[in-house]
Structures are given as structure tokens and as C-alpha cells.
Amino acid sequence: MTSPPRPRPRPVPQTGAAVWTAADLTAADWMVPVGAEEAGELEAALKAAQDAQPVPPLQRLAPVLHDVVSRLDTGRGFCMLRGLPFDRHGALAAEATLLALSAQLGKRLSGDGAPVARLTGPPPKGPASGPPRFHSEACDAIALLCLANAPDSPPHVMVSAGAVHNEMMRRDRAALAELYVPAPLLEDGAMAERAVFTMTGGAFAARYTRHAVEAAAASPQPGAPPPAAGLRPAFDLLDAVCAEPGLMLKLEPRPGDLLLFNPHLVWKRSTLVETPPDAPPAPQEFRRVRITMANSRRTVAEPA
């Protein structure tokens, strides 16, 4: 007996603080300045890590980090901490202290790699081809620590997934509806089904899945149906909207800055590449930690 067809989704406009365009924001919307006492506490933690001692609790930073959690979940979906001395005591001390700070935001997403990933840039120059790539990790927050960022480095580009959703609705509702339908995708070597946009119990979540969907289509499983005919045009429109200059916020992190964003609400272009720890220094040196939180949007975006 075949299961009944899924009801066709009826997208509605998204509202709230996480729906923004670049013109809507000033630095005050996303910058979180850190006071001298909080910076001093982090300095002590970095020195302890540099001396191979346990990182002490970050008690003074706790209220700041509580505010960060709210910003990621119900605010703009991202923020940047500035004024922290992360870049003064070496990469290993910075990584250990970043892990301690991340533990106060949630639980580190486990995986096969190192707890803190080294990301470097810019990537090798070559002709741009194919769809853009965004951070699409299955986590609630990504912490991206800047240790070095050369003056001529390209900016970091972010878009509001809710604003992208609304612009797609304005241009082509049928194409938007295609991206509410779960599609087969290949992720971490396993097949799954997932939609780009989801709404469950009033909670909106979004994940850029084009590369994973196309990987699944390139290696179809026996008996698997082909991708829906309208899916490729919908992805093409999605990419065109994401490339709209008015939607793109461009940031230029400084050494010591900590950028945090919720990848279900804010899509950040992925321009850095994972690099072995022993590789030579690069013009752009970042460290990444992926975090899961108690009030997780992954339960919306990735239903069992």
C-alpha cells in the first residue's frame, strides 16, 4: 500500500529580527564589544593554556555569552565579539580557550576530525564555476575565530535565509514551494532526505543543500526517483537571490575577533578551506568550532 502524497507546502513570509538585508544593519546590530575585565579574564585563560594548564572558568564572560545565545536563536542570527586577545598567545592556546568558551554556549558537535578545525584562505585562484558554497553544517552555531586576516583578504559574505526566502516568494512562489519539499541528498557519505526551508510549530529553519542534492543525483540509489523537474530551476533562483548585492552583508574580521552565526538562520559563504595543522601559515588563519544547543533548530530542519 503506497503512502498518501505529502501535502503541498504553503510558504508564508518570514518576519522577525533574523530577516534582514545589508542596508537594514549597522555595526551596532551585530557587534558585541567586550569590556576590559572580560578581556582580562580571557587573557588569563589564554596564558594558562599557553603554559599547558587547565583553562579556568570564564565567569565574567558568562553574561556576554548568554547574550550571544539569544542573538543566535531569536536575534539577528549572528554576532561578532571584538576586543578579545585571542591572537596574542599562539594558535594552540587560542584553540584550547575557544573550546572552553564554546562549552558555555552549548555542546561541541562531535566528529571524526580535530575538536577545533583550522581554516585558511584565500583559496587558490582560478575561474569561478558552479553554485556558491555556504556553511551548511548540521549544528546550531558556528564559532569562527580570526587569528590572521591580511588587509587584502576578501570579505566574509553573509545573507539572511529569511530574507532570501521572502525575495524568492516575491519572484516565484512555485519555485519557493519546491524548496519546501524534502529531496534526496548525500551527506557525510549517507543518503537522507531534507528540504531547504522548513516550518514546524512556528519555527523557521533553512539549510543550503544544493551540493548535497546534486551529489545524490549523480550517484542514484537503486529504485530512487529522479529529482523533481522543478528543483534545478528553484536552486538556480535561490542562487541568484543569494547573490543580490542588497542582501549580502560583507564583514572584515580583525585578528582576535570571534564571529558566531546560526547556519539555520544566516548563510555564510564558505571561502576558507580546512587545512592540516602543520601546513605553512596563510594570509587568512581562522579556527572553527561547531556547536549544538539545547533549543535546537536542527530538530526542525532535520526531522527524524
Secondary structure, DSSP 4 states (H G I P E B T S, - for coil): -PPPPPPPP------STT---GGG--HHHHEEE--HHHHHHHHHHHHHHHTTPPPPP-TTTHHHHHHHHHHHHHSSSEEEEES--GGGS-HHHHHHHHHHHHHTTSEEPP-SS-SSEEEEEPPPP----SS--B---SSSEEEEEEEEE-TTSPPEEEEEHHHHHHHHHHH-HHHHHHTTS-EEEEETTEEEEE-SEEEETTEEEE---HHHHHHHHHSPPTTPPPPPTTHHHHHHHHHHHHT-TTT-EEE-PPTT-EEEE-TTTEEEB---EE--TTSPP-SEEEEEEEEE-SS-THHHHS--
